[in-house]
Amino acid sequence: MAEENLEQNTFPRQRRNLFLVSAALIAALHTDLTIEQVNFFGNHLALGTPLSVATPLWWLWGYWLLRFLQAFFEIHDRGVISTYTTKVGVLLSNKGYRAILKERRTSLDLNQYPEHRLSLTGYSILPTVGSRASIRCRIHVDIYRDGLQSGGRDFDEDITFHGRQLLVSKVLAFLWVVCCTTRVTEYLLPFAVGIAPLVVWWFEI
């Protein structure tokens, strides 16, 4: 627990420092700021050659980038992949359940139950084979007689997705992780901010 709290406290601090030094470095590169004199305990020391503010900031940037990377890799479970995988499973299970309702492809003979109601109670992702993904939906059947519930049964139904159906679910899951969770902005956006000074420097030279 203490190690986990240390990771949680260290990473946001290193990320913040990287953001600050990257912003300062970009500003220095864009405006060509220079230092002509240094105030040292009330004494003004004139520099023979003006020093670009970007020069010391590059050293600070390299240090804080390294510190950020170290803190990033010390976090054992960032949850980006697991969040994405879970969302793909939810989308596919809902799509599979709708297919079951539409096609009545069940392992239970519902013809003997004129009055019934299906509900999705769970799902599991089966091992992926090639570009196909299979979902095992756990379906519960409420059985009614004369308008009153007389029993119920659970059964599993396997459905396989491929091609466009699978691609659409993966794209939607990716967009959901990017737009509706903090995973990407928490762990991946700092990399873009960290390399932004290099991009600015490349276009400024």
PEPE-V783074 format. One record per helix or strand. SS is the DSSP state (H for helix, E for strand). FROM is the first residue (numbers start at 1). TO is the last residue. If there is no record, write none. Layout:
ss=SS from=FROM to=TO
ss=SS from=FROM to=TO
//
This chain:
ss=H from=2 to=31
ss=E from=34 to=40
ss=E from=43 to=52
ss=H from=53 to=74
ss=H from=80 to=103
ss=H from=110 to=112
ss=E from=115 to=125
ss=E from=129 to=129
ss=E from=132 to=145
ss=E from=148 to=161
ss=H from=164 to=180
ss=H from=183 to=204
//
